[in-house]
């Protein structure tokens, strides 16, 4: 089944780092803006966006701590997360912008 596949989540202590990956089908990834989202407390929020040419935009909640990037040849997007806080605990999702079908997400848990 063709879908978005997120990976790289896990349990980390506050102040630590994780790198998330997102593999997308070519027709979804190529030439499109892509974004990272997270869901905790029942709603999904946008956190970062990258254009097909590499321009980036971040929500204030992660600016300066998270870095979004993409490898167009591999149809893969990344989210390097540093200085993690317990408030970053959530299920993280990637998607095309505008959104396509959601994947399963990857759980990130940050302990105090």
BALUM-756763 format. One record per atom (N, C-alpha, C): residue number from 1; atom name; residue in three letters; x, y, z. Coordinates in nm, 3 decimals, always signed. Last residue first. Layout:
<recs>
- n, atom, res, x, y, z
- NUM, CA, ALA, X, Y, Z
...
</recs>
This chain:
<recs>
- n, atom, res, x, y, z
- 112, N, UNK, +1.133, +1.403, +3.161
- 112, CA, UNK, +1.191, +1.518, +3.233
- 112, C, UNK, +1.321, +1.480, +3.303
- 111, N, UNK, +1.130, +1.256, +2.833
- 111, CA, UNK, +1.117, +1.247, +2.979
- 111, C, UNK, +1.188, +1.364, +3.046
- 110, N, UNK, +0.953, +1.251, +2.546
- 110, CA, UNK, +1.065, +1.320, +2.611
- 110, C, UNK, +1.041, +1.318, +2.761
- 109, N, UNK, +0.874, +1.055, +2.276
- 109, CA, UNK, +0.847, +1.076, +2.418
- 109, C, UNK, +0.971, +1.136, +2.483
- 108, N, UNK, +0.725, +1.018, +1.972
- 108, CA, UNK, +0.840, +1.079, +2.039
- 108, C, UNK, +0.798, +1.108, +2.183
- 107, N, UNK, +0.614, +0.787, +1.735
- 107, CA, UNK, +0.599, +0.841, +1.870
- 107, C, UNK, +0.731, +0.897, +1.921
- 106, N, UNK, +0.514, +0.856, +1.408
- 106, CA, UNK, +0.617, +0.796, +1.493
- 106, C, UNK, +0.613, +0.867, +1.629
- 105, N, UNK, +0.257, +0.772, +1.162
- 105, CA, UNK, +0.328, +0.857, +1.257
- 105, C, UNK, +0.434, +0.781, +1.334
- 104, N, UNK, +0.114, +0.651, +0.964
- 104, CA, UNK, +0.094, +0.605, +1.101
- 104, C, UNK, +0.160, +0.694, +1.204
- 103, N, UNK, +0.001, +0.905, +0.730
- 103, CA, UNK, +0.065, +0.779, +0.766
- 103, C, UNK, +0.037, +0.745, +0.911
- 102, N, UNK, -0.278, +1.054, +0.560
- 102, CA, UNK, -0.182, +1.051, +0.670
- 102, C, UNK, -0.124, +0.911, +0.690
- 101, N, UNK, -0.308, +1.161, +0.224
- 101, CA, UNK, -0.345, +1.064, +0.327
- 101, C, UNK, -0.236, +1.059, +0.435
- 100, N, UNK, -0.210, +1.506, +0.200
- 100, CA, UNK, -0.255, +1.380, +0.137
- 100, C, UNK, -0.300, +1.288, +0.249
- 99, N, UNK, -0.226, +1.864, +0.221
- 99, CA, UNK, -0.216, +1.731, +0.279
- 99, C, UNK, -0.273, +1.622, +0.191
- 98, N, UNK, -0.047, +2.082, -0.007
- 98, CA, UNK, -0.161, +2.043, +0.076
- 98, C, UNK, -0.158, +1.895, +0.113
- 97, N, UNK, +0.209, +1.927, +0.146
- 97, CA, UNK, +0.128, +2.046, +0.163
- 97, C, UNK, +0.083, +2.090, +0.025
- 96, N, UNK, +0.248, +1.590, +0.264
- 96, CA, UNK, +0.258, +1.690, +0.159
- 96, C, UNK, +0.173, +1.810, +0.201
- 95, N, UNK, +0.365, +1.505, +0.590
- 95, CA, UNK, +0.266, +1.505, +0.482
- 95, C, UNK, +0.305, +1.607, +0.378
- 94, N, UNK, +0.436, +1.327, +0.894
- 94, CA, UNK, +0.477, +1.409, +0.780
- 94, C, UNK, +0.365, +1.404, +0.677
- 93, N, UNK, +0.401, +1.332, +1.251
- 93, CA, UNK, +0.357, +1.293, +1.119
- 93, C, UNK, +0.422, +1.382, +1.013
- 92, N, UNK, +0.449, +1.217, +1.580
- 92, CA, UNK, +0.493, +1.305, +1.473
- 92, C, UNK, +0.455, +1.246, +1.337
- 91, N, UNK, +0.291, +1.227, +1.884
- 91, CA, UNK, +0.310, +1.146, +1.764
- 91, C, UNK, +0.340, +1.242, +1.650
- 90, N, UNK, +0.480, +1.372, +2.157
- 90, CA, UNK, +0.366, +1.366, +2.064
- 90, C, UNK, +0.392, +1.255, +1.963
- 89, N, UNK, +0.664, +1.594, +2.348
- 89, CA, UNK, +0.609, +1.460, +2.343
- 89, C, UNK, +0.482, +1.457, +2.259
- 88, N, UNK, +0.745, +1.849, +2.391
- 88, CA, UNK, +0.757, +1.799, +2.254
- 88, C, UNK, +0.703, +1.656, +2.239
- 87, N, UNK, +0.737, +1.890, +2.662
- 87, CA, UNK, +0.624, +1.942, +2.583
- 87, C, UNK, +0.631, +1.899, +2.436
- 86, N, UNK, +0.989, +1.803, +2.745
- 86, CA, UNK, +0.872, +1.716, +2.765
- 86, C, UNK, +0.750, +1.761, +2.685
- 85, N, UNK, +1.215, +1.893, +2.478
- 85, CA, UNK, +1.147, +1.924, +2.603
- 85, C, UNK, +1.033, +1.823, +2.622
- 84, N, UNK, +1.536, +1.885, +2.317
- 84, CA, UNK, +1.398, +1.839, +2.333
- 84, C, UNK, +1.346, +1.866, +2.473
- 83, N, UNK, +1.758, +1.981, +2.175
- 83, CA, UNK, +1.709, +2.050, +2.295
- 83, C, UNK, +1.564, +2.014, +2.324
- 82, N, UNK, +1.651, +1.890, +1.841
- 82, CA, UNK, +1.751, +1.907, +1.946
- 82, C, UNK, +1.689, +1.983, +2.062
- 81, N, UNK, +1.576, +1.704, +1.561
- 81, CA, UNK, +1.520, +1.767, +1.680
- 81, C, UNK, +1.626, +1.772, +1.789
- 80, N, UNK, +1.547, +1.703, +1.225
- 80, CA, UNK, +1.645, +1.693, +1.331
- 80, C, UNK, +1.595, +1.773, +1.450
- 79, N, UNK, +1.361, +1.546, +1.005
- 79, CA, UNK, +1.342, +1.646, +1.110
- 79, C, UNK, +1.445, +1.618, +1.219
- 78, N, UNK, +1.350, +1.490, +0.650
- 78, CA, UNK, +1.404, +1.467, +0.783
- 78, C, UNK, +1.360, +1.579, +0.877
- 77, N, UNK, +1.230, +1.304, +0.369
- 77, CA, UNK, +1.237, +1.428, +0.445
- 77, C, UNK, +1.282, +1.395, +0.586
- 76, N, UNK, +1.290, +1.150, +0.059
- 76, CA, UNK, +1.290, +1.142, +0.204
- 76, C, UNK, +1.306, +1.282, +0.264
- 75, N, UNK, +1.359, +1.078, -0.197
- 75, CA, UNK, +1.217, +1.099, -0.164
- 75, C, UNK, +1.197, +1.091, -0.012
- 74, N, UNK, +1.619, +1.070, -0.271
- 74, CA, UNK, +1.571, +0.957, -0.190
- 74, C, UNK, +1.424, +0.969, -0.155
- 73, N, UNK, +1.643, +1.308, -0.406
- 73, CA, UNK, +1.678, +1.184, -0.476
- 73, C, UNK, +1.623, +1.061, -0.402
- 72, N, UNK, +1.583, +1.499, -0.214
- 72, CA, UNK, +1.490, +1.476, -0.324
- 72, C, UNK, +1.519, +1.346, -0.398
- 71, N, UNK, +1.587, +1.514, +0.105
- 71, CA, UNK, +1.675, +1.456, +0.004
- 71, C, UNK, +1.585, +1.417, -0.112
- 70, N, UNK, +1.541, +1.785, +0.334
- 70, CA, UNK, +1.489, +1.684, +0.242
- 70, C, UNK, +1.598, +1.638, +0.148
- 69, N, UNK, +1.475, +1.913, +0.667
- 69, CA, UNK, +1.555, +1.902, +0.546
- 69, C, UNK, +1.494, +1.793, +0.457
- 68, N, UNK, +1.441, +2.112, +0.958
- 68, CA, UNK, +1.377, +2.030, +0.855
- 68, C, UNK, +1.467, +2.028, +0.733
- 67, N, UNK, +1.532, +2.125, +1.288
- 67, CA, UNK, +1.576, +2.156, +1.153
- 67, C, UNK, +1.512, +2.058, +1.055
- 66, N, UNK, +1.460, +2.272, +1.607
- 66, CA, UNK, +1.435, +2.169, +1.506
- 66, C, UNK, +1.485, +2.218, +1.370
- 65, N, UNK, +1.535, +2.503, +1.745
- 65, CA, UNK, +1.565, +2.371, +1.803
- 65, C, UNK, +1.551, +2.258, +1.700
- 64, N, UNK, +1.462, +2.727, +1.604
- 64, CA, UNK, +1.590, +2.728, +1.674
- 64, C, UNK, +1.629, +2.596, +1.736
- 63, N, UNK, +1.121, +2.665, +1.655
- 63, CA, UNK, +1.223, +2.745, +1.586
- 63, C, UNK, +1.350, +2.751, +1.669
- 62, N, UNK, +0.912, +2.547, +1.780
- 62, CA, UNK, +1.028, +2.463, +1.751
- 62, C, UNK, +1.143, +2.539, +1.687
- 61, N, UNK, +0.716, +2.738, +1.819
- 61, CA, UNK, +0.738, +2.640, +1.926
- 61, C, UNK, +0.863, +2.556, +1.904
- 60, N, UNK, +0.686, +2.882, +1.586
- 60, CA, UNK, +0.767, +2.940, +1.694
- 60, C, UNK, +0.801, +2.838, +1.802
- 59, N, UNK, +0.727, +2.674, +1.300
- 59, CA, UNK, +0.641, +2.729, +1.404
- 59, C, UNK, +0.731, +2.780, +1.516
- 58, N, UNK, +0.928, +2.753, +1.017
- 58, CA, UNK, +0.906, +2.682, +1.142
- 58, C, UNK, +0.802, +2.753, +1.229
- 57, N, UNK, +1.034, +2.688, +0.686
- 57, CA, UNK, +0.953, +2.771, +0.776
- 57, C, UNK, +0.922, +2.688, +0.900
- 56, N, UNK, +1.264, +2.693, +0.407
- 56, CA, UNK, +1.205, +2.636, +0.528
- 56, C, UNK, +1.126, +2.739, +0.608
- 55, N, UNK, +1.345, +2.589, +0.079
- 55, CA, UNK, +1.310, +2.699, +0.170
- 55, C, UNK, +1.233, +2.642, +0.289
- 54, N, UNK, +1.386, +2.382, -0.103
- 54, CA, UNK, +1.460, +2.383, +0.022
- 54, C, UNK, +1.433, +2.500, +0.115
- 53, N, UNK, +1.234, +2.344, -0.324
- 53, CA, UNK, +1.368, +2.400, -0.346
- 53, C, UNK, +1.448, +2.415, -0.218
- 52, N, UNK, +0.996, +2.258, -0.224
- 52, CA, UNK, +1.069, +2.166, -0.311
- 52, C, UNK, +1.211, +2.214, -0.337
- 51, N, UNK, +0.998, +2.372, +0.121
- 51, CA, UNK, +0.956, +2.376, -0.018
- 51, C, UNK, +1.037, +2.277, -0.100
- 50, N, UNK, +0.896, +2.262, +0.436
- 50, CA, UNK, +1.008, +2.281, +0.345
- 50, C, UNK, +0.956, +2.276, +0.202
- 49, N, UNK, +0.791, +2.331, +0.771
- 49, CA, UNK, +0.759, +2.316, +0.629
- 49, C, UNK, +0.886, +2.337, +0.548
- 48, N, UNK, +0.666, +2.244, +1.097
- 48, CA, UNK, +0.773, +2.286, +1.006
- 48, C, UNK, +0.735, +2.253, +0.862
- 47, N, UNK, +0.431, +2.204, +1.249
- 47, CA, UNK, +0.552, +2.253, +1.315
- 47, C, UNK, +0.661, +2.299, +1.218
- 46, N, UNK, +0.079, +2.192, +1.306
- 46, CA, UNK, +0.188, +2.210, +1.212
- 46, C, UNK, +0.312, +2.257, +1.287
- 45, N, UNK, -0.095, +1.956, +1.510
- 45, CA, UNK, -0.046, +2.091, +1.484
- 45, C, UNK, +0.071, +2.089, +1.387
- 44, N, UNK, -0.388, +1.786, +1.593
- 44, CA, UNK, -0.264, +1.782, +1.517
- 44, C, UNK, -0.221, +1.924, +1.483
- 43, N, UNK, -0.523, +1.702, +1.913
- 43, CA, UNK, -0.526, +1.777, +1.788
- 43, C, UNK, -0.388, +1.777, +1.724
- 42, N, UNK, -0.502, +1.546, +2.149
- 42, CA, UNK, -0.619, +1.534, +2.065
- 42, C, UNK, -0.623, +1.617, +1.938
- 41, N, UNK, -0.264, +1.562, +2.290
- 41, CA, UNK, -0.382, +1.628, +2.349
- 41, C, UNK, -0.496, +1.639, +2.248
- 40, N, UNK, -0.073, +1.574, +1.992
- 40, CA, UNK, -0.081, +1.543, +2.134
- 40, C, UNK, -0.206, +1.613, +2.185
- 39, N, UNK, +0.092, +1.546, +1.697
- 39, CA, UNK, -0.039, +1.537, +1.762
- 39, C, UNK, -0.022, +1.492, +1.905
- 38, N, UNK, +0.263, +1.737, +1.448
- 38, CA, UNK, +0.262, +1.650, +1.564
- 38, C, UNK, +0.125, +1.655, +1.630
- 37, N, UNK, +0.422, +1.755, +1.125
- 37, CA, UNK, +0.314, +1.788, +1.217
- 37, C, UNK, +0.330, +1.700, +1.341
- 36, N, UNK, +0.610, +1.877, +0.853
- 36, CA, UNK, +0.602, +1.793, +0.972
- 36, C, UNK, +0.493, +1.847, +1.064
- 35, N, UNK, +0.570, +1.888, +0.491
- 35, CA, UNK, +0.566, +1.942, +0.627
- 35, C, UNK, +0.568, +1.835, +0.733
- 34, N, UNK, +0.660, +1.997, +0.161
- 34, CA, UNK, +0.634, +1.892, +0.259
- 34, C, UNK, +0.639, +1.952, +0.400
- 33, N, UNK, +0.580, +2.101, -0.167
- 33, CA, UNK, +0.616, +2.135, -0.031
- 33, C, UNK, +0.578, +2.019, +0.060
- 32, N, UNK, +0.678, +1.908, -0.456
- 32, CA, UNK, +0.580, +1.958, -0.359
- 32, C, UNK, +0.644, +2.004, -0.230
- 31, N, UNK, +0.851, +1.781, -0.626
- 31, CA, UNK, +0.795, +1.908, -0.668
- 31, C, UNK, +0.699, +1.972, -0.571
- 30, N, UNK, +0.786, +1.463, -0.496
- 30, CA, UNK, +0.856, +1.542, -0.597
- 30, C, UNK, +0.781, +1.668, -0.634
- 29, N, UNK, +0.597, +1.337, -0.319
- 29, CA, UNK, +0.714, +1.411, -0.272
- 29, C, UNK, +0.768, +1.509, -0.376
- 28, N, UNK, +0.396, +1.209, -0.458
- 28, CA, UNK, +0.359, +1.295, -0.346
- 28, C, UNK, +0.474, +1.389, -0.311
- 27, N, UNK, +0.522, +1.056, -0.643
- 27, CA, UNK, +0.424, +1.151, -0.692
- 27, C, UNK, +0.376, +1.246, -0.583
- 26, N, UNK, +0.686, +0.892, -0.479
- 26, CA, UNK, +0.745, +0.993, -0.566
- 26, C, UNK, +0.643, +1.099, -0.609
- 25, N, UNK, +0.588, +0.853, -0.136
- 25, CA, UNK, +0.581, +0.812, -0.276
- 25, C, UNK, +0.628, +0.927, -0.365
- 24, N, UNK, +0.829, +0.917, +0.128
- 24, CA, UNK, +0.702, +0.942, +0.059
- 24, C, UNK, +0.705, +0.885, -0.082
- 23, N, UNK, +0.954, +0.887, +0.449
- 23, CA, UNK, +0.966, +0.841, +0.311
- 23, C, UNK, +0.830, +0.854, +0.245
- 22, N, UNK, +1.103, +1.062, +0.696
- 22, CA, UNK, +0.973, +1.045, +0.630
- 22, C, UNK, +1.000, +1.005, +0.486
- 21, N, UNK, +1.262, +1.057, +1.016
- 21, CA, UNK, +1.265, +1.042, +0.871
- 21, C, UNK, +1.124, +1.021, +0.819
- 20, N, UNK, +1.407, +1.236, +1.290
- 20, CA, UNK, +1.295, +1.166, +1.227
- 20, C, UNK, +1.314, +1.162, +1.076
- 19, N, UNK, +1.636, +1.222, +1.538
- 19, CA, UNK, +1.622, +1.255, +1.396
- 19, C, UNK, +1.510, +1.170, +1.338
- 18, N, UNK, +1.682, +1.377, +1.858
- 18, CA, UNK, +1.632, +1.267, +1.774
- 18, C, UNK, +1.627, +1.316, +1.631
- 17, N, UNK, +1.839, +1.465, +2.169
- 17, CA, UNK, +1.812, +1.484, +2.026
- 17, C, UNK, +1.757, +1.357, +1.964
- 16, N, UNK, +1.787, +1.613, +2.501
- 16, CA, UNK, +1.843, +1.522, +2.403
- 16, C, UNK, +1.799, +1.554, +2.261
- 15, N, UNK, +1.649, +1.766, +2.677
- 15, CA, UNK, +1.778, +1.815, +2.633
- 15, C, UNK, +1.842, +1.730, +2.525
- 14, N, UNK, +1.502, +1.490, +2.840
- 14, CA, UNK, +1.498, +1.633, +2.810
- 14, C, UNK, +1.639, +1.684, +2.780
- 13, N, UNK, +1.567, +1.170, +2.692
- 13, CA, UNK, +1.562, +1.261, +2.805
- 13, C, UNK, +1.557, +1.406, +2.758
- 12, N, UNK, +1.352, +0.974, +2.484
- 12, CA, UNK, +1.475, +1.050, +2.503
- 12, C, UNK, +1.458, +1.141, +2.625
- 11, N, UNK, +1.219, +0.719, +2.290
- 11, CA, UNK, +1.220, +0.781, +2.422
- 11, C, UNK, +1.355, +0.849, +2.443
- 10, N, UNK, +1.121, +0.776, +1.946
- 10, CA, UNK, +1.168, +0.698, +2.058
- 10, C, UNK, +1.156, +0.775, +2.187
- 9, N, UNK, +1.135, +0.784, +1.581
- 9, CA, UNK, +1.091, +0.826, +1.713
- 9, C, UNK, +1.146, +0.737, +1.822
- 8, N, UNK, +1.196, +0.687, +1.333
- 8, CA, UNK, +1.301, +0.755, +1.408
- 8, C, UNK, +1.261, +0.802, +1.546
- 7, N, UNK, +0.956, +0.745, +1.066
- 7, CA, UNK, +1.036, +0.661, +1.155
- 7, C, UNK, +1.134, +0.747, +1.233
- 6, N, UNK, +0.673, +0.733, +0.845
- 6, CA, UNK, +0.758, +0.806, +0.938
- 6, C, UNK, +0.834, +0.708, +1.027
- 5, N, UNK, +0.561, +0.709, +0.530
- 5, CA, UNK, +0.617, +0.627, +0.637
- 5, C, UNK, +0.713, +0.710, +0.720
- 4, N, UNK, +0.273, +0.736, +0.330
- 4, CA, UNK, +0.383, +0.805, +0.396
- 4, C, UNK, +0.431, +0.719, +0.513
- 3, N, UNK, +0.201, +0.478, +0.085
- 3, CA, UNK, +0.169, +0.566, +0.197
- 3, C, UNK, +0.294, +0.641, +0.241
- 2, N, UNK, +0.062, +0.215, -0.090
- 2, CA, UNK, +0.142, +0.336, -0.101
- 2, C, UNK, +0.102, +0.432, +0.010
- 1, N, UNK, +0.085, -0.119, +0.000
- 1, CA, UNK, +0.000, +0.000, +0.000
- 1, C, UNK, +0.088, +0.124, +0.000
</recs>
